[in-house]
């Protein structure tokens, strides 16, 4: 068997790898461990496992003052070296694209993650024990180098994902809790944006670590990166998010533009969070809001109910931003809005749609569009009527979600455009009475509470219809 040359030739005393500052014996030991973890030779499990054991023994045997020495005497020093080791450990524990296709690939990732997590716990406890010692300034410097890689590791392996196992999740969760304790942060949000106005926070640092794996060529090589980015983004809200807009918008658009539905949904949820937590003025600047709008609308042509649901929710919150740029001066007809365009597209898709999940998704969001447009819904009156009446005729399963939402939409529509209701009295009345009869005679598995809800909503629509037509319903019904 060929001997492992990387283990046989440690660096000479007084030398170090290029770009590494510590020249002490301790620095040499860390340099050798870093070389084994990041070497260009094919990944050898024995070599790297031995490096982890060496690191464990080194942390166990080294006192805090020795571990953090050099922070003020030489550029970088031990804190920088520890940061490099932490980054190498995080990469070593991360899943790779090649492991997705292997049956035992993710099991090996979970094992590595558990081993690395135990090392991070030991290292963070060393940092914590230095809190009240004379090396406190060095402790803060070390934390600046360690916090980012350890956070990325902890989020990668604490969430429930294909590459995690209960053991690795527990270890990563303990690492994250200890990291927040050491950095004196009460929450992940505080860790990222700072606990107070004077504290800078570490969101920029984390984004910097993720950036190399979030470009067009590399973002799929590490399956965890998109999830770490998405989860981290969700933790930062107003008023801290807008200052990072240039860093978070391109990756979100990139993830949403993938061919896989899972990635599209993830990207759209990132965009939705940005829309909710960035001021309208910043979104309108450089035409960003229009870019978001066109990126989102293009997804409505993909017949996936989860994606359509995420897109419609995002668009409904984006419309107020887009409409800030519209100025109606009165006199002439109001200009067509983006909400009009999307509603027209939705109605086009709804009429021939036969897939239950998509029908429910469209129906679930239709009331919000009518409410958003208000009286301007009259522009879509004929198509709305066709869709509503068509959906009311079709049984939607035990939950009857589509028909309940259509009754809610009809009620809102009549409230918004009540002057136009009398001319549609006969058509609407027939549809509602037919629905009441169908529900009353229904002997299917539909639960009684659902039937009661349908009858209640239909009755409310009949009362409103009678009110809008000035009491003509009884006259039409009476033989």
C-alpha positions in Angstrom: 0.0 0.0 0.0 1.3 3.4 -0.9 2.3 5.4 2.3 0.4 8.6 3.1 3.0 11.2 2.2 1.0 14.1 3.6 1.2 12.6 7.1 4.9 11.8 6.8 6.3 15.3 6.0 5.2 17.9 8.5 6.4 21.5 7.9 9.8 22.4 9.1 10.2 24.4 12.3 10.0 28.1 11.6 8.2 27.6 8.3 4.5 27.9 7.4 2.2 27.5 4.4 1.9 30.5 2.0 -0.4 33.2 3.4 -0.2 31.9 7.1 1.4 34.0 9.7 2.0 32.0 12.9 5.5 30.7 13.0 5.4 29.1 16.5 5.2 25.4 17.2 1.5 25.7 17.8 1.1 27.6 14.6 3.0 24.9 12.8 0.6 22.3 14.2 -2.4 24.2 13.1 -0.8 24.7 9.6 -0.3 21.0 9.2 -3.9 20.2 10.2 -5.1 22.9 7.8 -3.0 21.3 5.0 -4.5 17.9 5.6 -8.1 19.3 5.6 -7.7 21.4 2.5 -5.0 19.5 0.5 -5.5 19.2 -3.3 -4.9 15.4 -3.2 -8.0 13.2 -3.5 -10.1 13.1 -0.4 -8.6 10.5 1.9 -10.8 9.7 4.9 -8.0 8.3 7.0 -5.9 11.4 6.5 -8.7 13.8 7.4 -10.0 11.7 10.3 -6.4 11.7 11.7 -6.4 15.5 11.2 -9.6 15.8 13.2 -8.1 13.6 16.0 -5.0 15.8 16.0 -7.0 18.9 16.2 -9.1 17.5 19.1 -5.9 16.6 21.0 -4.4 20.0 20.3 -7.5 21.9 21.6 -7.6 19.7 24.6 -3.9 20.2 25.5 -3.6 24.0 24.7 -4.4 26.7 27.2 -6.5 29.7 26.2 -3.7 32.2 26.3 -1.5 30.1 24.1 -4.4 29.3 21.7 -5.2 33.0 21.2 -1.6 34.4 21.2 -0.4 36.5 18.4 -3.5 38.6 17.9 -1.7 41.8 18.6 1.9 41.1 17.7 1.7 40.0 14.1 -0.8 40.5 11.3 -3.5 37.8 11.5 -1.8 35.6 14.0 -3.5 32.7 15.7 -7.0 34.1 15.4 -6.7 34.2 11.6 -5.3 30.7 11.6 -8.2 29.4 13.7 -10.6 31.1 11.3 -9.0 29.3 8.4 -9.3 26.0 10.3 -12.9 26.7 11.1 -13.6 27.4 7.4 -11.9 24.2 6.4 -13.9 22.2 8.9 -17.2 23.8 7.7 -16.4 22.8 4.1 -15.3 19.3 5.1 -18.7 18.8 6.8 -20.7 20.3 4.0 -22.6 18.0 1.5 -21.6 18.0 -2.1 -23.5 17.6 -5.4 -21.8 14.2 -6.0 -23.1 12.7 -2.8 -26.8 13.4 -3.7 -26.9 10.5 -6.1 -25.2 8.0 -3.8 -27.3 5.9 -1.4 -24.8 6.2 1.5 -23.4 9.6 0.6 -25.5 11.7 3.0 -25.0 9.2 5.9 -21.3 9.9 5.6 -22.0 13.7 5.6 -24.0 13.3 8.8 -21.1 11.4 10.5 -18.6 14.1 9.4 -20.9 16.8 10.6 -21.2 15.2 14.1 -17.4 14.9 14.4 -16.8 18.5 13.2 -19.6 19.8 15.5 -17.9 18.3 18.6 -14.7 20.1 17.6 -16.6 23.4 17.3 -18.2 22.9 20.7 -14.8 22.3 22.2 -13.3 25.4 20.5 -16.3 27.6 21.5 -15.9 26.5 25.1 -12.3 27.6 25.0 -13.4 31.0 23.7 -16.1 31.2 26.4 -13.6 30.3 29.2 -11.4 33.2 28.1 -14.3 35.8 28.7 -12.9 37.0 32.0 -9.3 36.3 31.5 -6.5 38.6 30.4 -6.8 37.5 26.7 -10.3 39.1 26.4 -9.2 41.4 23.5 -7.8 38.3 21.7 -11.1 36.5 22.4 -13.0 39.2 20.5 -10.6 38.9 17.6 -10.9 35.2 17.5 -14.7 35.4 17.5 -14.6 37.7 14.4 -12.8 34.9 12.5 -14.8 32.0 14.0 -18.4 33.3 14.1 -19.1 33.1 10.3 -17.9 29.6 9.5 -19.4 28.1 12.7 -22.7 29.8 11.9 -22.8 28.4 8.4 -22.0 24.9 9.7 -24.7 25.1 12.4 -27.4 26.2 10.0 -26.4 23.7 7.4 -26.8 20.8 9.7 -29.4 21.9 12.3 -32.3 22.1 9.7 -34.1 19.0 8.6 -32.6 18.1 5.3 -31.7 14.9 3.3 -28.0 15.1 4.5 -28.9 15.5 8.2 -29.7 12.9 10.8 -31.1 13.3 14.4 -27.6 13.0 15.9 -26.0 15.6 13.6 -29.0 17.9 14.0 -28.6 17.8 17.8 -24.9 18.5 17.7 -25.4 21.4 15.2 -28.2 22.8 17.3 -25.9 22.7 20.4 -23.2 24.5 18.3 -25.6 27.2 17.3 -26.8 27.7 20.9 -23.3 27.9 22.2 -22.3 30.3 19.5 -25.1 32.7 20.5 -24.0 32.3 24.1 -20.4 33.1 23.4 -21.3 36.1 21.2 -23.8 37.3 23.8 -26.7 37.3 21.4 -30.2 36.5 22.5 -31.3 35.2 19.1 -30.1 34.4 15.6 -31.6 37.7 14.3 -29.6 39.6 16.9 -26.5 37.7 15.9 -27.0 38.7 12.3 -28.1 42.3 12.5 -26.7 43.2 15.9 -28.3 43.4 19.3 -28.4 47.2 19.3 -27.9 50.1 17.0 -24.2 50.4 17.8 -23.4 46.8 17.0 -22.7 46.0 13.3 -24.0 42.4 13.2 -22.6 39.6 11.2 -25.0 39.3 8.2 -22.5 40.9 5.8 -19.9 38.4 7.1 -22.2 35.4 6.5 -23.2 36.7 3.0 -19.5 37.0 2.2 -18.9 33.4 3.1 -21.8 32.2 1.1 -21.1 34.4 -2.0 -18.6 32.2 -3.7 -21.2 29.4 -3.7 -24.1 31.6 -4.9 -23.1 32.4 -8.4 -24.5 30.9 -11.6 -21.7 28.3 -12.0 -21.3 27.1 -8.4 -24.6 27.4 -6.5 -25.7 23.8 -7.2 -22.3 22.3 -6.2 -23.2 22.6 -2.5 -26.9 21.6 -2.0 -26.9 23.3 1.5 -25.9 26.8 0.3 -29.4 27.8 -1.0 -31.1 26.6 2.2 -28.5 28.4 4.5 -29.0 31.6 2.4 -32.8 31.4 2.5 -33.0 30.6 6.2 -30.6 33.3 7.1 -32.4 35.9 4.9 -35.7 35.1 6.7 -34.1 36.1 10.0 -33.3 39.6 9.0 -36.2 42.0 8.7 -36.9 45.7 8.7 -35.1 48.1 9.1 -31.9 46.2 8.7 -32.5 44.4 5.4 -32.5 47.2 2.9 -28.8 48.0 3.4 -28.0 44.5 2.1 -30.3 44.7 -1.0 -27.5 44.6 -3.5 -26.2 41.4 -2.0 -29.4 39.5 -1.5 -31.5 40.3 -4.6 -29.2 38.6 -7.3 -29.0 35.2 -5.4 -32.7 35.2 -4.8 -33.4 35.8 -8.5 -30.9 33.2 -9.5 -32.4 30.5 -7.3 -36.0 31.4 -8.5 -34.9 31.1 -12.1 -34.0 27.4 -11.9 -35.8 24.6 -13.7 -36.6 22.6 -10.6 -39.8 23.6 -8.9 -38.3 23.2 -5.4 -35.7 25.8 -6.2 -38.2 28.1 -7.8 -40.4 28.1 -4.7 -37.4 28.7 -2.5 -36.3 31.6 -4.6 -39.8 33.1 -4.8 -40.1 33.0 -1.0 -36.8 34.8 -0.7 -38.1 37.5 -3.1 -41.3 37.7 -1.0 -39.3 38.3 2.1 -37.4 41.1 0.4 -40.6 42.7 -0.9 -42.0 42.7 2.7 -38.9 44.0 4.4 -37.4 46.5 2.0 -38.9 50.0 1.7 -40.8 50.7 -1.5 -38.4 53.6 -2.4 -35.5 51.2 -2.5 -37.4 48.6 -4.6 -38.5 51.3 -7.1 -34.9 52.6 -7.5 -33.1 51.3 -10.6 -36.4 49.6 -11.7 -35.9 46.7 -9.3 -39.6 46.4 -8.7 -40.3 45.9 -12.4 -37.5 43.3 -12.6 -39.2 41.4 -9.7 -42.6 41.7 -11.3 -41.5 40.2 -14.6 -39.5 37.4 -12.9 -42.6 36.5 -10.8 -45.2 36.6 -13.6 -43.2 34.3 -15.8 -43.7 31.6 -13.1 -47.4 31.7 -13.5 -47.1 29.8 -16.7 -45.7 26.8 -14.8 -48.6 24.6 -13.7 -47.3 23.8 -10.2 -49.7 24.6 -7.4 -47.0 25.3 -4.8 -45.1 27.6 -7.1 -48.3 29.5 -8.2 -49.3 29.9 -4.5 -45.9 31.4 -3.6 -45.9 33.7 -6.6 -49.4 35.0 -6.1 -48.8 35.8 -2.4 -45.6 37.7 -3.4 -47.3 39.6 -6.2 -50.1 40.7 -3.9 -47.6 42.4 -1.7 -45.6 43.8 -4.6 -48.6 45.5 -6.2 -48.7 48.4 -3.7 -45.0 49.1 -4.4 -45.6 49.1 -8.2 -48.6 51.3 -7.9 -46.7 54.0 -6.1 -45.1 54.8 -9.4 -48.6 55.3 -11.1 -50.2 58.8 -10.9 -53.9 59.2 -11.8 -54.7 62.8 -12.5 -58.5 62.3 -12.8 -60.7 63.1 -15.7 -59.5 60.2 -17.9 -60.0 56.5 -17.2 -57.7 55.0 -14.6 -54.7 53.3 -16.2 -54.5 49.5 -16.2 -52.5 48.3 -13.3 -50.2 45.3 -12.8 -52.9 43.8 -10.7 -55.3 44.0 -13.7 -52.7 42.2 -15.8 -52.2 39.4 -13.4 -55.9 38.9 -12.7 -56.6 38.7 -16.4 -53.8 36.0 -16.7 -55.2 34.1 -13.7 -58.7 34.1 -15.1 -57.4 32.8 -18.5 -55.7 29.9 -16.6 -58.7 29.2 -14.4 -61.4 28.7 -17.0 -60.0 25.5 -18.6 -58.1 24.2 -15.5 -59.1 20.7 -14.4 -56.4 19.9 -11.9 -57.9 20.0 -8.4 -54.8 21.4 -6.6 -54.4 24.2 -9.1 -58.1 25.1 -9.1 -58.0 25.4 -5.3 -54.8 27.5 -5.5 -56.4 30.0 -7.9 -59.6 30.1 -6.0 -57.8 30.6 -2.7 -56.2 33.8 -4.0 -59.0 35.2 -6.1 -60.7 37.1 -3.3 -57.6 39.1 -2.5 -57.4 40.3 -6.1 -61.0 41.4 -6.1 -60.5 43.2 -2.8 -57.3 44.8 -4.2 -59.0 46.2 -7.3 -62.2 47.2 -5.6 -64.6 48.9 -7.9 -62.1 48.4 -10.8 -63.0 44.8 -10.7 -65.8 45.8 -13.0 -63.3 45.7 -15.8 -63.2 41.9 -15.4 -66.9 41.4 -14.6 -67.8 39.1 -17.4 -64.8 36.8 -17.0 -65.1 36.7 -13.2 -68.8 35.8 -13.6 -67.9 32.9 -15.9 -65.2 31.6 -13.7 -67.2 31.9 -10.4 -70.3 30.2 -11.8 -68.3 27.5 -13.5 -66.5 26.7 -10.3 -69.7 26.7 -8.2 -71.1 23.9 -10.4 -68.2 21.5 -9.7 -67.8 19.4 -6.6 -64.4 20.1 -5.0 -64.0 17.2 -2.6 -64.8 16.9 1.1 -63.2 20.3 2.0 -65.0 22.2 -0.8 -62.3 24.8 -0.6 -62.7 26.1 -4.2 -66.5 26.6 -3.9 -66.2 28.3 -0.5 -63.6 30.7 -1.9 -65.8 31.3 -5.0 -68.7 32.3 -2.8 -66.4 34.6 -0.9 -65.2 36.1 -4.2 -68.8 36.6 -5.4 -69.7 38.3 -2.1 -66.8 40.7 -2.4 -67.5 41.4 -6.1 -71.1 42.3 -5.4 -70.0 44.7 -2.6 -67.5 46.4 -4.9 -69.6 46.7 -8.1 -73.2 46.7 -6.6 -74.6 49.1 -9.3 -73.9 46.4 -12.0 -75.5 43.6 -10.0 -79.2 44.1 -10.9 -78.6 43.3 -14.6 -77.0 40.0 -13.6 -79.7 39.1 -11.1 -81.3 36.1 -12.9 -78.0 34.5 -13.8 -76.5 34.8 -10.3 -79.7 33.8 -8.6 -80.0 30.6 -10.6 -76.4 29.6 -9.8 -76.8 30.2 -6.1 -80.2 28.4 -5.8 -78.7 25.4 -7.8 -75.8 25.3 -5.4 -78.1 25.3 -2.3 -80.1 22.5 -3.8 -77.0 20.5 -4.7 -75.6 20.8 -1.2 -78.9 20.0 0.5 -79.3 16.8 -1.6 -75.6 15.9 -1.2 -75.1 12.3 0.2 -71.4 12.2 -0.4 -68.6 12.1 2.3 -68.7 15.9 2.7 -68.6 16.7 6.4 -71.7 18.4 7.9 -69.7 21.5 9.0 -68.5 22.0 5.4 -72.1 21.7 4.1 -73.2 24.2 6.7 -70.4 26.6 5.7 -71.5 26.3 2.0 -75.1 27.0 2.8 -74.2 29.9 5.1 -72.0 31.5 2.5 -74.6 30.9 -0.3 -77.3 32.4 2.0 -75.2 35.5 2.6 -74.7 35.9 -1.1 -78.5 35.6 -1.7 -79.2 38.3 1.0 -76.6 40.6 -0.6 -78.0 39.9 -4.1 -81.4 40.9 -2.8 -80.1 44.0 -1.2 -78.2 45.1 -4.4 -81.3 44.5 -6.6 -83.6 46.4 -4.2 -85.6 43.4 -3.1 -86.2 41.9 -6.5 -85.0 38.4 -5.6 -88.4 37.4 -4.0 -90.2 38.7 -7.1 -88.1 36.6 -9.4 -88.4 33.5 -7.3 -92.2 33.8 -6.7 -94.0 31.8 -9.4 
